[in-house]
Amino acid sequence: MADGVVSFLLQKLQTFASREWNLEENIKNGVHDLQIEMQSIEALMKDADAKKDHDHRIKVWIQEVRIQAHAIEDVLDLFRFQQDQESMRHHWKMRHPISNLIQGINTRLDTIKKTKESYQSMASTSSSTAETNVPLIISDGGDNIVGINEPKSKLVSWAMEPNQKLKVLFVVGMPGLGKTTLARCVFETVKEHFHFHAWIIASKSRTKSEILRSLLGKLGCSISGSLLEELGCPTDGSDLDNLMQTLKIFLQHKRHERYVIIVDDLWAKDVWDSIKHSLPDVNNSSRIIITTRRGDIANSCREDDSIDIHKLQPLSMVSAEQLFNKIAFRRSGECPSALKEVSKSILQKCEGLPLGIIEMGRLLSSKSEIAYEWKKIHDSLESELKSGGGLSNTMKVLSGSYKDLPYHLKYCFLYMSIFPENYPVKRRRLIRLWIAEGFVKEERGKTLEEVGEEYLNELIGRSLIKAHEIDFDERPFTVGVHALMHRIILSVSHEENFCTTVCAEGAEGNLAGKPRRLSVQTGNFDLSQDLTCVRTFFSLSSGKVSIGPNFRLLKVLDIQGTPLGNFPSAITDLVLLKYLSLRNTSIRSIPKSLGKLRQLETLDLKQTLVKKLPESVLKLAKLRHLLVYSYNMGSIVSFDSVQGFSVSTNIGAMKNLQKLSFVRAKRQHRMIQELRNLTQLRKLGIVELAKEDGSSLFQSIKMMSNLLSLDVTSLNKSEPLELDSMANNPPRFLQRLYLKGSLQTFPKWVSSLHDLVRIRLKWSSLSGDNPIEALQDLPNLMELQLLDAYTGTQLDFEATKFQKLKILELEQLKQLRFIVMEEYTLPSLQKLIIRQCNELKQFPVGIHNLHHLKELLLCDMPEKFVAQLRETGGGLCHLLRHLLCHISIIHSYQQDGSMEDLS
């Protein structure tokens, strides 16, 4: 990870030199010297890391390099701070000129440089530690393998199905989940049904030539054999191309014979490519199973229906307990009652990961069966995971994925150490934080947010970050990390001085190491000490936080959810701040001095009492995300449930805005016209729009060629939304559309939005136009909500329509009496919500044809309607329940919060 510190710094030095073109000569030369020195040090670090050098002296040297890297970063920040003349005149004076500070660092780097040759020698002569793939047997000690029967049965059926095509299956999951064990069980079960078989290991330490040579040998093809000469194969087995050609000719010769191959522990796509391109195009029902922790590789290889992916799941709690008890209590196989509570807590840390359960069981089996002794292990997991600890094997396996990351993804992944264990982090919040930290690199043709999303998807694909909640479009809504992995990154984060977490009262004394990032996860916290070293500050507790001048170089401040009643005045002196979140606080106003924060990129004031922003906000030219709104959370959705904010009529000056919501448009005609200058907007939210301003708003929206999400609410329920002016040039990339207010006719241009995935129509009160007919042919629509949007008595869903719709919500359709779903309609529907449709007489006709429907939720529906599903309802009830038997979840909710399970 140390090379990551240097690489990240080099990127900052390059950016600094390119942007600050009018530097004084001595500063420019000093920065250039720093770049040269750090590039040299980076090369040495990478060389030592490649050779798996863990010499203590190297570690000490790396720690000194890290200190100097942070010192360089401090100088760059101080320079930027000095450049803000407004702040400099009134608040702070530099003790030393920037050039002197740079010279001092170069002198210290020169001292480090004098030891370079000796350490280079160490790096080149140190023994290389081969990477090992730790075998994992998820066994209870006998022949029975715990929790594997279901996936084994599924994979054996896949391997044995009568399909002539060559089929490939990727078994994907995080390390320690039992992929190899599963593949071994399947392999041993099916191999006798194939003419020949092979098991090869494709770990990182092996070259493509070694892997292919191994495969040929396991298939019974000797490189030097006479058979090769007969087949006309190349006899030189040292060349990769020759090996690939040899394998292809050999398998072509055996084209009438079936084979099964297991490729275990695949790390790189090009390894699979070399095997794939060696396979002849013959249909002989052969099978290949590939195990990998790299879901991103599996997805990229899925070119057609001959390649499948099986995502291995963690053990259930029942299986986890069975496995744990067999190992921890070998004699009885049962957990004593005195240890049940602590055992359950330990198992929760394992989260169904077989490796963690096995290693934990082995460790505890050697301890006395005393609850206090077990609690000590529970509370010291971080220590046990380190080298020499009782769980070091788990650390070795899990950390392999982390070590394989490029430096920028290491930083992004380590960022999860800022948050507490099992803390759900919202996807958008995490990406905005990465951008503020400078972790996300610019790529031509993409926004930083789009690049950040790619980073997150790769970390999920590598089985490092997991999705907690999945949105309707299959993107993660919140993410987290496995509990054991969280312990590992906490340890790495501490070692690398990436982040310091404060989890207990009175722990302020642990800050002597000059933390770069500080995460407070306890109650009230004393911030009176010097914290100029801190660049990022999080408060993830409900305790009070006071921000003072000792944070002067802060770049990220996230204190959402803290008991703030007033805006902390010291914040406006943090002139390097890029990210500010005061979400879920009670602040009511923002001072004019906010305009001093010229570097600010994100201002998050969601769920605060702020209703207006000062004119000075226009000075925040770098602002990308302006989020100022609150929801009136209640059981019944009201028209004014979203409270927006008033902003300057000159808002068009904020040309870098990507996200703006929710702006109050009442009597703001000029402001609405100014919106046309915000051409970079991806998301726009407008409330209190008068009919006469509709045309002006949509003329502005026409200029937003990159708009992805549009949310518009009229002045009141009876005020019509005027949308016709968008007919000629609607935003063609629009994915989400939210319209709240009366519609005299359905806007025809909506039917042309090819990329639309979600539409919510509320209080539209359409009478002549049927929204179902207008939306049914949208090819990518996945979610549809109609709330008091249609006054008709019947909704007809025609055959083959709504091909991708997953979620359908029908609410407050006051005159709706019948819903008809023809066969082959809504083939992807998974969730149906019917709420407050009081005139609906019966369940949707044809609902039994919705084969993928998993949830049916009835909310505030009349008792007579719900009673049709109760067991006491007689013959008609039994018939209806038979029609709904494929739906796993059927719930009825009432306004008082009660829920009745009718599944």
N, C-alpha and C positions, 0 to 999 in steps of 0.2 A: 504493500500500500504506500510505502514511502516514495516510490517513484511517481505515484499519483500526486502527491503533494507538490513535487517539483514540476511535473508535467502541467498541472493546473496553474502553477505560478508562471511557467514559461508562456502559457497562453495569455495570462494577464499582462505580462511584460510586453508581449508583442502587440496586444491591443492598446496598451498605454502608449507605446512608442509611435504607433500609427495614428492615434487620435491627437496626441499632444505634440503636434508638429512644430510648434514655436517654442520648444524648450530651450533653456539656456544651454550653451555648449558643454559646460562641465557636467550638467545633469544628463544631457543626451549621451555623452561619452560614458558616464557612470552606469546608466541603464544598459548600454550596449555591452559593457564589461560584465555586468551581472548576467545578461543573457548567455554570454559565452561560457562563463563559469558554471552556470546552472545546467547548461546543455551537457557539459562534460561530466558533471556529477550525476546527471540523469542516466547517461550511458553506463557509468560504473554501477549504479544501483540496479539497472535492468539486467546487467550481466551477472551480478551477484544473485539476483532473484531467480534468473533462469537456471542457475546452477544449484538452486535450493540451499544457498549458503545461510546458515543460521548461527554463524560464529558470534559470540557475545561482543567482541570488539567491533564487528561490523554493525551490530545493533546500536551500540553506543555512538558510533560515527554517524549512523543514519539519524539518530535522535538529534545530534548537533546540527545536521543539515536541515532537519525539519524546523528547528528553532530559527535558523538563519532565513529559511524560506518564509516563515511567518514574519520575521523582521522586515524582509523586503516588501511583503504585502502591506505591512504597517506603513512603510514609507510611501508607497503608492497611494494609500488611503489618506495619509497626512497631506500629501501634495494636493489631492482633490479637495480636501477640507480647506486648505490654505487658499485655493483658487476662489472659494466663495467669499468674496470680499465683504459682503454684508455681514456674514457670521464672524469673520475674522476681526473686524473693527471693534465689535462690541463684546465678544465673549472670551476669546482665547488667543494667546500669543505662542508662537513656536519658540521652543527653547533653543533649538539648533536649526540652521538652514538645511534644507533638503539635501543639498550637495554634500554637506558634511556627514549626514546620516548614511548616504549611499557609499561614501568613501570608507566609513567605518565598517560597513558590512563587507565591502570588497576586501578590506584588510583581514577580517575574520575568515572570509572564504579562502583567502590566500594561506592562512594558517591551516585550514582544513586540507587545502590542496597539497601541503607538504607531506601529508600521510597517504596521499593517493597511491603512490607506487607500491607501498607495503600492503595496503588493503587490496590493490589490484592483484597483487601476488596471492594474497589469501583467497580472493574470489576465484582465481584460476586454478589453484591447487587444492581447494577444498573438495571433499568428496561429495559427489552428487547423490542425492537421496531419490531413489526411484519411487515413482508414485505407485501405490498399491490400491487395488480395488478390494476393499474389505468384504469378505463373503458374509451374507446375512441369511441365516436360517431361521425362519419364523416358526419355530417348532416348540412344542410343549415338552420335548424331551423324548418322545416316542416317534412313531411314524406319522402321527397326526400333525398337520400343519395348520396353525390357527388362522381362521378368517380368510382362507384362500379358495375354498370350494367354489364359490359363486364365480369369481373371475376366471378360475381355472376351467370350469365347465364351459363358460362362454368362449374362451380362446380355443379349447379343444374342438368345440363345434365348428368354430371358424376354420380351423386347420383341416377338418375332415369333410367339410361340405363339398358336394359334388360339383365343383366349378372348374372348368378346364383352364381358365386363365391363371397365370402366375399372380399370386396375391401376396401383398406385403402388409404387415401390421406393426405399427409403432406402439410400444408400451411406454407410456410417458408418466413421469411423476417425480417428485422431489427425491433427493438422495435419502436412502434409509427406509424407503417405503416398501421395499420387497420386490422390485421389478425383476431382479435376477432370479430370486427364489421362484416367482411365478413362472418365468420363462423356463426355468429348469424343470419344474413339475410338468408343464405342458410338453416340453421336449421329450422327457422320459416316457410320457404317456403315448405320444403319437409317432415317435421315430420308427417303430417297427412296421408302420403302415407305409413307409416310404422306402424306395430302393437304396438310397444313401442319404447321409445326414452329416451335418457339421455344426460345431459350436466354436465360435471365435470371439475373442475379446478385442474391442476396438478403442481401448482407452487412449488418453492423450499421449502417453509415453511411447506409443507405437506408431511407426510410419505407415503410409499407405502400402508400400512394398512389403513390409513385414506382415501386414494384415492379409494381403492377397496371397502371399506365400503360405501363410498359415492356413488359409481357406483351401487352397489347392491341396495341401497335405492332408487336411481333415477329410476332404472328398476322395482321397485315395489317388491323387495325381502327383506323382513324383516329378520334380522339375528336370531331373536328369534321366528319367526313365525312357526306355525304348518306345513306349506307347506314344510319346510326344513326337518322335521322329516319324512314326507311322502316320500320325495325324497331320504332320506338317506344321507343328507348333514351334515357335521360337525356342531354342535351347538355352539362350542366355536369360536366366531368371533374375538378373540383377536390375533390369530396366523395367520401370512401371508399365510402360506401354506393352512390352513383351509379356508381362505377367497378365495384364488384362486380356490380351489376345489369346494367350494360352488358356485362360479360364473359359473364354467364350467358345473356343474350338472344342475344348474338353466337354463342356455341357451340351454343345451342339451334337457331338458324337453320342451323347447319352440322352438324346432328346425324347426318347420313348420311356425314360425312367424318371420317376418323381423324386424330388429331393426336398428336404426341409433344412433350412439354415437359420441358426440363431446368431445375430450380431449383438453382442452384449456390450453395454456402456459406450454407446456412440457419442462422441463429443463434437465432431465436425462434419458439416454437410459434404465436403469434398471427398471424405472417406466413403460415404454411401454412394456418391456419384461414381467413384472409381469401381465399386462393386456393380452398381446398376448398369453401367455401360459395358460391363463384362458379361452380362446375361443375354443369351440368345433369345430371339423372339419366337419362342415355341410355346404352345399351349399344352402343358402336360400336368396341370394341377399341382405344381410345386408351390411351396410356401416359405416365406421369410419372415421371421419375427425379429424386430430391432428394439432393444431396450435403451432408453435415453432419458436423462433429466432435462434435455433441451427440447421443450415443446415447440419452441420457435423453429427449430430445424425440422421437426416432424411436420409442422404446418406448411413450411416452405417446400417440402417434398411431396405434398399431397396434390399430385398433378391430375389424377383421374380416379375413377371408382375402384381401381385395383389396389389402391393404397388406403388403408384404414388407420384410425388412431384410437387406442384404448387408453383412457386416462385412469390410472390406478388410484383408488380412493383410500384414505386412511382407514384403519380398523374401527369398527363400531366400539362403543364403550363396553359392551358385553364381551366382545372378542378381546379387547385390550385388557380387561380385567382377568380373563381366562389365561391369557399369555403371561401377564405379569405375575399372577399368583403361582403358576406352575414353576416359574423361575425363582421368584423371591422366597417362596415357601415350598421347597422341593419335597419335603417329607409329606406334608399334608395336602398341599395344593390349595389350601384355604387360608384366607386372610383372617387373623385373629380380630375379634371385635374391637380391641383397644387400638388397633392400627388402621381400622377402616377409614377413619376421617383423613388421616395424613396420607394414606395410600391413594385415596380418591383425589386429593389435591395434587399429589405427584403425577398421577395418571393424566390429570387435566393439563399439566405442563407438557406431556408427551403428545397430546392432541392426536392420538391414534397412529403415531409414527412407530412402526415395529422396531426399528433400530434403537430409538430412545427407550422404548418399553423394555427391550431385552437388556440393554446396557444398564438401565436403572435397576432392573430386577437382579442382575448379577451383582451390582454394587451393594444393594441392600441385603442380599442373601448372606453376605459376609459380616453384616452388622448384627448387633443384639436386637432382639425384637422388643425394643423399648421405644415408645412414641417420641420421647425427647431426642433420642439418637437419630431417628428418622426425620424429625423436624429440622435438625441441623443440616442434614443432606439437602432437604427441600429448600432451605434458606441460603445454601451455599452452592447452588448449581453452577454459577459463573466460575467459581474456583475449580469445581470438579471437572468442568469442560476443558480446562487449560491442560497444557502438556504435563504429563505425570499424574493428572487427576484421574479419578475413577471413571469419568466419562470422556476421557481424551479420545477414545476411538470414535465416539459420536462427533466430536469436534473435527476430527480428521476428515471424516466422510462429508459432513455438511459444509465445511469451509472450502472444500474443493471447488464448488460452484462459485463461491465468492472470489477466490483467487484467480479464477479464469476470466473475470470481468476486465474490460478495458477501464482505464483509470476514471473516466467521467461517469461510468455506470457504477463503479465502486463508491464514488461520492454519493450518487443518487440513492444507492442501496443503504449506505451507512446512515443516510438521513432518517431512516426509519428508527434508528436508536434514540432519536429525540423524543419519540412518543412512547408512552407507557405500553407495557405488554398488553396485547389484545385490544389496543386502542384502534377503532376504525378511522382511518384517514381518508377524507374525501379526495377523489381523484383530481379534481380541478384545483383544489387547494394545494396538493402536493406538487403538481406541475408548476403552479405559479411560484411556489417557494423555490423549486429548483432553478427557475429562471432568475429569480432575485439573487440567488447565491452565485449565479454565473456558471452553473454546471451544464447548461444547455447550449450547445454550439449552434451558431447560425448556419443554415443551409439554404442555398439559393432556391427560390421558388416555394419555400415553406415558412410559415410563421414559427416563432419559437415555441408556441403552444403545441403546434403539430409535431415538431421535433420531440418535445418533451413527452407527448403521448406515445411516440414511437419508442422512446427510452423505457417508459413504463411497461409497454407491451412486451418488450424484450425481456425485462426483468421478470415479468409474469411467465413468459415463455420458457425462461431458464429455471423455473420452479423456485425462485427466490422470494418474490413477492406473490401473495395469493389474494385473489379477489374475495372480499367478504360479501358484499351485496352486488348483484348483477343488475344493470339497468335493462329496460325492455329491448334495447338494441344490442344487447350482449356485451356492452362495454362495462367495465367495473365502475360502480358508483362509489364504493369505499374499498380500501385495500388494507392489508396488514402483512405480518410475517409470522411464521410458526414460532411458538413460544421458545423452543430450544434454539432456533436460529436467532431469535431476539436476544437471548442471553449471549450468544456468540458475538453478535455485532456490538453489543454493549461492551464486551471485553475489548474488541478491536478498536472501538471508538475511544475508549479510555486510553488504550496504549498509544494510539495515534494522535491523541489530544484533539480529536475531531469534535467531540461534544462531551460536556460534563453534565450529568443529571443529578439533581438534588431531590432525594425522595424522602427525607426525614427532617423534622424540625431541628434547627440548630446546626445544620450541615454546612453552613456558609464557610466554615473553616477549611473545607476541602477545595477551595478555589485558588490555592497557592500556585497551581500549575499554569496559570494564565490561560484559562479556557477560551477557545475561539467561539464556541457555541455553548449556551447555557440553557438548560431545560429544567424549570422548577416544577416539581410534581408533588409538592407538599403545601402546607398552609401558608401563613404569613412568612415573608422572606425579607431579610435585611439586605438592602441594596446600597448601603451607605459606603461600602469599601470601594477602592479603585477598580473599575471594571472596563477601563479603556481597551483592554485586550479583547473584549467580547464583541463579536460582529453580529451574532444572532441571539435573540432572547425570546424564549417561550415561557409562558405561564400556563400550565395545564392543570391548575387546581383552582379552587374557588377562593383562595386566600388573597389578601390585599397586596397590591404591588404599587410601589412608588418609583416612578422613573425620574432620575436626576441627571445632572451634567456629567456624571462619571461614565455615562454610556455614549460619549460624544461621537464615537466612530461606528455606531451601530448601523447595520444595513437591513436587518430583518427584525421586526418587532411584532410578535403575535401574542396578544394578551386577551384573546377573546374569552368571554365567560367570566371575567374577573368582576368584582363588585365596584365598578367605576360609575360615579355619578356625574363627574365633570371631566372634560378633556384635559389630560395632563399637559400643562403648559411647556414643560421641558421637552416634549416630543418635537416641537417646532424648531429646536436647536440641533436636532439630529439630521444635519444637512446631507448625510450620505445615505439616508434611509431609502430603500427601494421597495420595501413591503411593509405595510401597516395594516394590521387587523385589530379592530376594536369590536368585532362582531359579538352579539349577545351581551352587550353592556348597556348601561342606562344613561349614557351621555346624550345630551340634548342639542348641543351646538358645537360648531367647529370654528376656531379662531381664524381671523384674517391672516395671521402669521403662518398658517399652513402653507402658504405660497412659497415659503423658503425651502421647502423640501423638493428641490428641482430634480432630484434623481428618482423620485417616487414613481413606481410602475404599477403598484396595486394599492388601492384604498378600499378596504372592506369594512363597511359600516352597516352590514345587514343586521336586522333585528335590534337596532338601536332606536332612539327617539329623535334622531336627526331628521329634520324635514326640509332643511335648506342649506345650501353650501355657499360660502362667501365668493365674491368676485375673484379673489386672489387664487382660487383653484385653477383659473385659466393659465397661471404661470407653470403649472405642472405639465410641461410639454411632453415628458416621457411617459405619462400615465397611460397604461394599457387596459386596466380593469377598474372601473368605477362602479361600485356596488353599494347603493344606498336605498334600502327599502326594508320593510318589515311586513310580516304576515299576521293578520288577526286569526290566531289559531282557535278554532271552535269546531264543534261536532257538525254544525251546519255551515256549508259554504255560503258566504255572503258576497254580494256584488263588489263591495269595497274591501275585500279581504286583503288586498295588497295596498300598502301605503307607500307612495313614492316620495320624491323630493323635488324641490324647485332649484333651478340652476340658472346661471347667467345666460342672457340672450346671445352672448358671443361664444357659445360652447363649441362652435365650429373651429376654434383655434386649437382644440385638443386633438390634433390630427392623427395621433398614434393610438387612439382608443380602439380596443378590440371588443370590449364588452361594456355596455352602458345600460343600467337598469336600476330603478324604474323612474323615468322622468315625468314630472307632472306637466301636462300640456295645456291646462286651462288658462285661457287668455295669454298664451305665449306664442303668438303667430310668428314673430321674428325668430324666436328660438327654434321653432319647427323648421323654418327655412334654412337656418344655420346648420341643421343636421346634415344637409347635403354635402358638407365639407368633410364629414367623418367617413371617408371612403374605405377605411380599413376595418370598419365594424364587422364583427362576426355575430354579435348578439345585441339586439335592441329591445328595450322594454319601455312602453309608453302607457301612462294612465291619464284619465280625465281628458280624453280627446273629444272636442266638440265637432259636430257634423261639418261645420264650415271650414274646419282645419284639415279635414281628411284628405282633400285633394292636394294641399300643400305638403302634408306629411309624406304621401306616397310619391310625390314628385321628388322629394329628398331621398326616399328609399331607392328610387331608380338609380341613384348615383352609387349605391352601396353594392357593388358587383360581387362582393365576397360574403354577403350576409347569409348566415346559416340558421339563425333563430330570430323570430319576430313575435313579440307579444304586445298586443294592442287592446286597451280597454277604453270604452267610450265614457262620456261624462256621467251618464247614469243609465239605468236599464232601458229607459224609453228613448234615449238619444241614439239615433241610427249611426252605424259605422259606414262611412262613405268610402268604398273600396274600388269603385269602377275605374278610377284614374290609373290603376295599376294594370289594367287589362292588356295594354300594348307591350309592356316591358316588365314583367314581374321578376323578382330576384330568382334567377334560374337554379341556384345551388341551395335554395332554402330547404332545410331539413325538418325544422320544427316551427309550427304555426299555432299561435294561441289568439283567438278572437273572442272578446267578451263585449257583448252589446248587440243591440237589435240589428238584424239584417233584413232589408226589404226584399232583396233577391240574393240567391247564393252567388258569390263571385266566381264567374266561369274560369278565370285565370288559375284558380286553385287547382282545377282538374289537370292543368298542364305541368304541375310541379313534379317532375320525374323523381327527384331525390327526396321528396317528403317522406319522413318516417313517422312523424307524430303530428296529429292535429287535434286540437281541443276547441270545440265550439260551445260557448256558454251564453245563455240568454239571447240566442239568435232569434228565437220565435219565428222560424221560417214556416210559412203556410203553403205557398204555391210550389216552391222548389223542395225536392226531397234530397237531403244531403247524402243519403246512402247511394242514390243513383249517381250523384256527382262525383263521389269519391271511390267508387267500387273498382275502377280500373287503374288506380295509382299503383305502379308496379312495386314500390318499396315501402308502402305504408304498413307500419307495424303496430301502431297504437291509435285508437280513435275514441274520443270522449264526446258525447252529446249531452249537454246539461241544459234543459229547457230550450233546446235548439230547434225543435220541430213540433208543430201542432197537429200533425196527422194522426190517424188512429191505427195505422199499420205500417210496419217496417218489413220490407221484403229483401232478403239476401239471396241474390240469384246464383245459379250454378256457375262454378269456376271463377267467381269474383273474390276480391280481397285475398289474393293468393298468399301474402306474407303477413297478414294481420295476426298479431299475437294477443293483444289486449283490446277488449271492447267494453266500454262503460256507457251505460244508458241511465241517465239520471234526470229526475223531475220532468219526464215527458208526460205531461199532465193528461193528455187525451189518448195516449197510446193504449190500445186494447189487445193487439195481436202482433206477434213477431213470427215471421215465417222464414225458415232457413232451408233452402233447397239442397238436394244432394250435391256434393262436391263443392259447396260454397265454404268459405272460411277454413281451408284445409290446414292452416297453421295455428288456428286459435287455441290459446292455452288458458286464458283467463277471461271470464265473463262476469261483469258486475252489473247488477240491476238495483237501482236505488230510487226510492220514492216515486215509483211509477204506479200510482195508486189505482188506476183504472185497468191495469193489465189483468186479464182474466185467467190466463193459463201460461204454462211454461212455453218457451219457444217451440213451435212446431218444427221438427227435424233436428232437434238438439242432439239426438242419438247418433246423428251422422258426423258430429264433430269429434273425430276419433282422438285428437290430440288435446282435447279440453281437459285440464287438470284441476281448475278451480272454478267454482260457481259461488259467488258471494251475493247474498241478498241483504240489502241494507235498508232498514226502515220501511219494509214492505208490509202491506196489510196482513193481519193475522190469518184471514181466510186464505190468502195466497200461500203463505208459508205452511199452513196446516195440510196442504196437499201432499207434503213430503213426510209427514209423521207416520209412524208405524200403525197408529190407530185409525188411519184414514180409510181403511177398507180396500176393496178390489182396485179402484182407480189409483189409490196410493201405491199399491204393489206394482201395478203396470207402469206408473210414472217412475218409480224407483228402479225398475228394470231398465227403462230407457236411459236412466242417468247412472247406471252402475259403473260405467267406465270413468266417471269423474271421481277422483280420489278425495277431493276436499269440497264439501258443500256446507257453508256456514251461513247462519242468519244473524244479523246484527241489529240491535235496537238503539235508539237515541240515548238511553240510559247507560250505554256501554256494555250491556249484557250480550253474550254470544251463545248461540245454540248450534251444536254440532249435529248436522243432519246427514253426514257422510254415510 
